[in-house]
């Protein structure tokens, strides 16, 4: 019974780590794409470009700082310490 609980714990931790990695990469990619789109549309529609750039900055913040720096990086450091 203990081996089963240990296996479930390891699988759960790995799944959670992979989820955080996926979300961090997804938010970062969406943020970069939004920033590039905002720069491309800056000549035509300034309001759309500003809004898109703002949304891109929020997505980059979520991907790099929240999921990458505050959640994913400490977990990876704790794994490398083991």
N, C-alpha and C positions, 0 to 999 in steps of 0.2 A: 504494500500500500504506500509506503514512503517513496519508493522508486517512481510510482505513478504520479504522486504529487510533485516530486522533483522534476519529472519530465514536463508536466503541465506548466510548472513555474518557468522553466527554461524556454519552452515554446511561447509562453505568454510574454516573457521579456523580449525575446527575439522579434515577435510580432509587433510589439509596441515600438521597438527600436526601428524596425523597418517602416512602420507607419510614420513615425516622426521624420525619418529620412525622406520618404516619398513626399510628405507634405512640405517639407523645407525646400526640396528641389522644385516642386510644382509652384509654390508661391514665388520663388525666385525667378523661375522661367516666365511666369505670367507677368511679374513686375518688370522684368527686362523688356518683354514684348510690348507692354503698355508704354513704357518710357520711350522706346523706339518709335512706336506709333504716334505718340504725342509730339516727338520731334519732327516727324514727317508731316503732320497736319498743322504745324505751327504757322505756316505761310497762309493757309486758307481760313481756318476757323480757330481763332485764338482761344475762345471759350472751351471748345472741345479739346484742344491741345492741353490747356491748363488742367482741365478735369481729368483727362487721361494720364497726364503726368503725375497728378496728385494720387490717383488710384494706383499707379505703378509704384510710386514711392511707398504707399501703404503696404502693397504686396511685397515689395522688397524688404521692408522693415519686418513684416511678419515672417518671411522666409529666412532671412539672415539672422535677425536678432532674437525673435521669439522662439521659433522652432529650431533654428540652427545653433544659436549661442546659449540660450537659456535651457533648452530641453535636450537637444541632441549631443552637444559637446560635452556636458558633464557626464552623460551616460557613456560616451565613448572613452572618456578619461578614466572612468571607474572600471571599464572593461580592460583597458590597457594596464591598469594597476594590478589586476588579478594575476 
